[in-house]
Amino acid sequence: MSLIAASARKTMPRYRQNTYGLVAIILHWTIALLFLSQIVFGFSMEQVKSLALQFELIQWHKSFGFLILALALLRLVWRLAAGRPPQSAALSGLERAAAETVQWILLAATIAVPLAGWALASTSTLGIPSFAFNLVVVPHLPLTPSDAAEAFWGEAHELLAYGAGLLALGHAAAALRHHFLLRDDVLVRMLPGRAARPATHRVTLETNDDV
């Protein structure tokens, strides 16, 4: 993957503005929507009593999981190749470090959670194939099926998903706080077709309030 990123870096322009590019924006919101929907979907399908319906729902859950994994890997390569715009000047040093850490954790989670789900399907003693969108059978990972392995990966998949979901909600709440309360450019930078607010907007507001 590092070779792909290094090669792409030579032909792909780096950010010269303070907002994200269209590709990064599309990947961000698509993955976020799919990932949070998968958490709700995964919880809901456990409540279904019909085994036939549950089988269908699990297959769709796995299908979207593979899609998230592919998009997350693409996003990682794009991030390494295209870089990212400079962080907002409205953020303090601590906020910048926290934002950078959370972003990398969430990116890692969008890869780790589907991988854990794939491992769960691969170690299941039922040996049920994974039909991606009813188009292709995705082979299992080279893992030994067993009850212990299935239980481990099942718990790992669930804990990682719910933990990442809570972190994503906190990330979204922080972005909304910056947008509606602090009125800076943090959220606008990740919105399509929007020019980022000046980095000094927050300071200007505070100065005007004093007047």
C-alpha positions, 0 to 999 in steps of 0.5 A: 500500500505504501508503494501505491501511495508513493507512486500516486504522490508523484502525480497527484497535487497536494492540497493548496487550500484550507478545505478538503477535496471532493474525493475526500469529502465523498469518501468521508460522508459515504463511509460515515453513513454506511458505518453508522447504518451498519451498527444500527442494522447489526443490532436490529437483525439480532432481534429478527426471529425468522431464520430465513430473514435473518440469513438474508439480513446477515448477507446484506450486513456482510455485503455492506461491510465488504464495501466499507472495507474497500472504501476505507482502504481507498480512503487510506491510500488517498489520504497518504497520497493526496495528504490533507489541508492544513488544520483550521487555525481556529483550533488550539494545539490540544484540539488539533492533536485530539482531532488528528488522533480521533481521525486516525482512530476512526479511519483504523476502525473503518478497516478493523471492524469489517476485518473482524466481521470477516474473521467472524464469518471465516471462523464460524463452524457453520461454514456459511459462504459470504455472498457480496450483494448476491453477485460474488462469493467472498472467500473466507480468511485463512483462519481455523473455524472453531467455537472459541475463535468465532466467539472471540471475533464476534465479541471483537467485532461488536466491541470495536463497532460500538466503540467506534460508533460512540467515538464517531458520535463524539466527533460529530458533536464536536464538529457541530459545536464548532459550526453552530456555537463557535462558528468557525470553519472546522465543519465547513471544510468537509462540506461539498461546494462550500468555501471555508469561513475565515480562520479569524472568524471566531476571533472577530466574533469575540471582538465584536461581542466585546464592543 
